[in-house]
Amino acid sequence: MERPHLKLPPWAKSLSARLLVLTVGFVMLAEIFVFAPSVARYRVDWLKAHLDSGYLAALALEATPDQMIPDDLEKELLSNAGIEAVILRRDDRKLLLQRDDMPAKVDYDVDLTHSSILMAVYEGLSTLTQSDDRMLRVMGMPSMAPDFEIEILVHEHGLAKDMRDFGWRVMGLSLMISFFTAGLVYFALNRLLVRPMRTLTSDMIRFRENPQDSGSVIVPDNRDDEIGIARHELANMQHDLQAMLNQRRRLAALGTAATKISHDLRNALATSMLMTEKLAQSADQEVRAVVPRLLSSMERAVYISEQTLSFAREAPPALDIARFTLIELIEEVRDQVLLQNGDDSLLGPDAPNTAREPCKAKIHIDLPIELMVEADYDQLFRAFSNLIRNPLDAGATEVTIRASSGNGAEPSSVPAGLAEILIIDNGPGLPEKAIKNLFVPFAATGRKGGTGLGLAIARELILAHKGDLRLSATGPDGAVFCVTLPVMA
């Protein structure tokens, strides 16, 4: 089922809108931590200013000869200062000014001589949220005479009103700063991050709509940051993907073509092999001498054709599971490979004497007899046949198949329920090009005339059995392949 193609979201749901909202929110959150100390500082300054006004009113009283002034003048001085009463302590004297004859009731004491930041913030927020008009007694030292202690009585509602007005001004300024800062951050990040990301996303959507179009590949720019590196890597990935798609398309075409010609090709080869066997009975010794090589070439053509057809399948191979010992399968593979390499001794004493060259290949098997597997016999036969035949075709003379013992370069531990089988040869090893494309069809071949399908098919068949195939070691003294297979306890 084809998945729907996605499109870029509208602006309201885009990263740009979220970035703008988050920036404004974060700046406003930061302004809260500025707002509270600012309001607290305004409250302290307001109270100190009224302390200075009370001190000036007290000086007017002290300037009179008998330290007595008319009531009207006293009330006017206190009214202009915005306070209810003033107490000035100087040495052993105390001067008192108040509006009314009855002293006002004090609701809360404020000592400005012993004030901390946290206490100022707490009291400032308390004044802002206070609904009652409390009478405050403020104690401190005026800035004009820091050696004298003065007390004033003042209504809190005036302070609260001025603080709220100041708070609204701070809030408005904070909003202006927030939107201005958010705008700068938004446009900067939008240009540096969001717009390149939207462009990158658009390029990815365009590539997905037509991955085989070379014009849809991302064109990297000159940026050297993370987005620039991402564009470069994505462009490389798209080039690799296009190459892979082209290869898959060629493989699909190859499989279709090979399927159409397989029947006629096999019939033609079968007829040719029958006629060639007739030539073996010719009286001409030279004709009989070339028959084995001709048969071997035909067998090789059939083998390559079958490999190509097998790999052209799109679906994984269907498995016909059976229970058998691994050693019996490997022994049968060994016999077939040796026969194909000219070991006629396996045919018995009655075998006809042919002119083929003697077999130089040796295959050693060192596997436990009790090693039991549940697998598709024919599929594993093909996989191990490829793994054993490949090194012999590449020039090896000895191949050893044995279970891993965890020595040397071999794996040190085998998980429970698995067995590791090593295929060791004394060939020339794998070239660097073959190692880089080890299991890539038509690419990883270590010999002239090879198709590069042997290892790819072997690994596909072993993976179908929930196993694995890997190259364990290679060098001028040979190569070691490791096959991991589930086994029965």
N, C-alpha and C positions, 0 to 999 in steps of 0.2 A: 504494500500500500504506500503510495507516494505521500510524503509528508507535505503539508501546506507551506508555501513560501511566506516567511515573515516580512513585515514592513516596519519602517521606523515609526515609533509612537508619536502621537500629537504632542505639541509643545507642553500642554498641561501635565502630561504624564512622562515627560522627558527628563533626562538628567539635568538639563538647564533649569527647569522650573524647580526641581527638588533642590538644586544647588542654591538658587536664589532664596528660597524659603528657609533653608537651613542656615544660610549665612546671616540673614536678618535675625533669625531666632537666636543664634549663637552670640551675635553682637549685642542684642538686647539682654541676653543672659549675663554677658560681661558687664553691661551698663548697670545692672542691678547691684553688682558689687561696688560700683562707683556711686550709685544713688544713695545708698544707706549712709556711708561715711560723709558724703556731701551734705545731706540733710542734718546729720548729727553735728557737723562742723558749723553749719548755719545756726543751729540752736545755741551752741556755746557762744558764738560771736554775738548773737542777739542778747543773750543774758549779760555778757560782759559790757556791751554797749549801754545797757540799762544800769549796770553797776556804776559806770562812769557818769551817767546822767544823775544818778542818786548822789554820787560824791559831789558833783557841782552844786546840787541843791543844798547839800549839807554845808558846803563852804559859804553859801549865802547866809545861812543861819549863823555860822561861826563868826562871820564878819561884823555882826551887830554887836554893840557894846555890852548889852545885857543878854545876848544870845536869845533874844526874843523878837519874833516878827509877827505881823498881823496874820490872823487866820486866813484871810482872803489871799494874801501873798503866798502863804505856805501851801494852800491848796493849788494855787496857780503853778507854783514851782513843781509840785509833785505831778500835776496833770500834764505839764509840758514834758516831764521826764517819763510819763507813762507808767508810773509806779504808785503804790498805795502808801508806802511808808519807807523811811530810811533810818537806819541806826548806824552811826559812825562812832567807832571806838578809837580814842586817841589817848595813850598813856592811861591815866586813871579816870578820864572823863568819857562820858557817853552822850552823844547828841542824838536827839530823836525828832523826826518830822513825820507826821501822819495826817491824812486827810480828815478822818473822823475822830471824834473823841473816844469812841470805843475801839480797842485794838481789833484788827481783823483776825479771823480764825485761819490758822495755817494748816493746809492739807498735805503739803509735801515739801521736804527739805532738799535743796540742791546745793552741794558743796563743790564749788569750782576749784578750790585749792587742792582737792584730792580727787582727780578725775582720770579715768583710763579710757582708752579707745573703745573697748567693748562696752563699758558702762555708758559712754556717751552715745553709742549707736543704739543701745537698748532704750535709754531714756528718750532719744530722739524719735524712735518708732513708737514708743509709748505715748508721746505727746501728739503725734500724727493721728493715732487711733483713739485718742481720748475724747469722749463725748461730753463730759462734765467740765465746768469751768472751775478748775482747782486754783486755790491760792498757793503760790509758791513762795517759799522763803529761800532766797538766793544768798549764799555766803561766799565771799571772795575778796580779792584785793583789786582796787581800781588800777588801771594801767598808768594813770597820772601820779599815783602815790602808792607804790607797791609795798610801802612799809605799814600801811594802815589796813585794818580789817573793816569791812563794811557789809551790812546786811540790808537787803531790800525785800519788800513784799510786792509781788506782781501777779496779775491775773494770767492764767495760762491760755485763755481763749485768744488773746491777742497774739501770743507766741505761736499757737497752733495755726491761726489764720495766715500769718506771715510765712510759716514753714510750708503750708500747703501751696501758697502762691509760688514760693521758691521751688517746691517739688514739681509743680506743673511746668515751670520754666525749664527745670533740669530734664524732665521727661520729654518735653518737646525737643530740646536740644539733643537729647539722647536718640530720639527717633530720627532726627535729621542726620546725626552722625552714623546711626545704624544703617540707614538706607544709602547714605553716601558711601560708607565703607563696604556695605554689601554690594553696591553697584560696581565699585572698583574691583572687589574680589571676584564678583560674578563675571565681569567682562574679561578679567585676566585669566581666570580658570577656564572660562568658556573658550577663550582663544587658544589657551595652551593645552587643554585636556578635552573638553566636551566636543568642540568642533572637530578636532582630529579623530576622536572616537566615533562620532557620527559618520565622518568620511570613511573611516575604516570599516564600520558596520555596513555602510552602503556598498563599499567594494566587496565585502564578503557576500552580501545578498546577491549582487550582480554576478559574482563568480559562481554561486550556487545555482543560479538560474541557467547558466550555460557554462559548465566547467571546462568544456572542450574548446571554447573560444579563447584564443591567445590574447585577444584584446581585453578580456575580463580579468586578467592577472593584475594584481596590485603593482603600481609603479612606486618603488621606494623613493623617499625624498632625502634631503640632506640632514635631517634631524639626527642627532647623536644621543638623544635621551632614550628612555624606556619605550616611548611610542614609536620613535624612529627604528629602534631595534626590533620592535614587534612587527612593524611593516616589512622590514627586511626579511625577518624569519618567515612571516606569512607569505611573502612573495616566493621565497625559496620552497616553502611547503606546497604552494599552488603549482609551481613548476614541476616539482616531483610528482604531485598528484596527476597533473596532465600527462606526464611521461608514463605513469602507471596506467592511466586510463587508455592511453594510446597502445600500450603493450597489451592490456586486457582486450582491447578491441581487435588487435591483430591475432591474439590467441583465440578469441571467439571465431574470427573468420577462418583461422587455421583449423579449428575443431570442426566447423561446418564443412569446410572443403575436404578434410580428411575423412569425415564420416561418409561423404558421398562417394569417395573413391576407394574406401577400405575394402568393400566386397570384391570389386574387380581386381584390386591390387593383390589381395590374398589369393584369389583364384589364379591369377597370372603367376604368382610366386610358387604356388603349389604345383602347377603344371610344369613350371621350369625345374623345380626340384625333382619331380618324377622323371623328367627327361634326363636330368643330370645323373640320377642314379642308374639309368640305363647305360649312360656313357661309361660307368664304372666297369661294365662287362665288355667293353671294347677290347679288341685284340691289340690295339695300338697302345704301347706302354706310355707314351707321352700324353695321350689323352687321359689314361687312367691316373696319371700323376697330377693333372690339374683339377681333377674332379673334387678332391677334398677341399681345396681352396675355394672352388666355385660354390660348393655347398655351404661352406663357412660364410661366404659373403652373402649368400641368400638368407641364411639364418640370421645374420646380423641385420639385413634389411627388414626382415619380418619383426625382429625384436624392436628396432627403432620405430617401426610403424605402430606396433602395439603400445609402446611407451607414449608416443605422441597422442594416440587415440585415448589412452587412459587418462592422461593429464588434461585433455580437452574437455573432460566432463565438468559441468558446473557444480553438480551436487557432490557431497562427500561420498566415498564408497560405502555401499551397503555391506554389512558384516554378517557372515554366517558363522555364529559362535560355536566352537567345539572345544573339548578339553583334551589336551595332549601334552606330552613332555617336550620341552624346548630342544632337547638334544636330538630327538628323532627328526625334527624339522631341519635343524642345522645340518645334520648328516645327509639328508636328502638334497639340500641345497648344495652341499659340497660335492656330492656325486655328479649332479647335473653340471655344475660349473667345470669340474675336471673333465667331464666328457666333452664339453664344448671347447675345452682347451687342448684336446687331443689325447686324453688318457684313455686308451682303448682297453686297458687291463680291467676296467670295471665292467666290461661287457662279458667277461668270462673267457675260458680257454677256446671256445668254439667261435669266437668272433672272427670275422674275415680280416685278413691282413691287408691293411690299406697303406698307402704311401704317405700318410700324414707324418709330420715331424713329431718326435717324442715330446710328451708333456713335461715342461720344466716347473710347473706350478706345484706348490705344496700348501695344503690347507690343514691346519692343526685345530682340533676341537678339545677344549678343556672346560667342560660344563658339568655341574652336578646332575646325576641321573634323575634325582627326585625333583628337579625344577619343573613344576607343572604350571601351565598357563591356560586361561580360557580366552580364546581368540579365534579369528578367522584364519584357518590354516593357509589358504591360498594367498590371502593378502600379506600375511607375515612372510610367506615364502618369497613373494615378489620383493618385499622390502629387503630382506637379508640377502637375496640373490643380487640385488643392485649393489648393496654395500660390500659384498665379497667380490663381485665381478669387476667393479670399478678400479680398485687398486691393481688387479692383475692386468687389466687392459692398459693401465698407466705405466706398467713396467715392473711391478712388484713380482717377486718369485715366491714369497711366503706370506700367508695370511693366517693369523691366530685368532680364534674366537674363544673367549673365556669370560667367566664371571669376575666382576671387580672384587679385589681383595683389600682395597684401601691403602695400597703401598705407592710410594713415590708420587708421581704426578696424577695418580688416579684418585677418585673421590674417597674421602676418608670415612664417610658414613653413608649408609643407605637407609632411607626411611622404611618403616615396617610396611609390608605388603607390596614392596617394589623390589625389582632386581635390576642391576646394571650389567649389561653385556658389553664387553669391549671387543672391537674389531681392530686388530693391530696388524700393520703390514710393514714390509721393509722396502717400500717404494721410494721414489724421489721426493715425496711430500707434495703438498699443495702449493701452487704459486700464489702470490699475493692477490692477484686479481680474482682467483677462484675463492679465496678466503673471504674477501669483501662481499662477494655475491654467492655465498655458499649454497643457499637453498633457493636461489632465484632461478626460475626455469629459463633455459636457453642462454644463461649467462655464466654460471659457475661450472666450468669444465676444465679439468686439469690435463686433458690429452687432446691431441689433434683428431678431429673428426667426431668428437663427442657432441651429444645434443644438450648436455646440461640438465637433463630431466631425471637422471638416476637418483640423485640425492633429494631432489624436490619431491619425487614420487614416494621415495622411501620415508621421508619425514611426514608426508601427508598421511600415509598408511599407518605409521606408528602413532601419530597424533590422534587418529581415529580410534585407536585402542587405548586412549587416555595415557599414553606414554610420551616419550620425548626422544629426540635425536640431536646430538650436538657433537661438535669437533672438540675433542679433549686435548689433543696435542698434534703438532706437525713439525717437520723439519727434514733435513737431508737424509735422515735415517729412516724416515717413514712417517705415517700418520696413525692417529688413534681416534676412532669414533666410538662414542658411548651411547648405547641404546638403553633407555629406561622403560621397563614394562611392568605392569601389575602382574603379580604371581599369586598362586594359591598357597595357603599355609600348609 
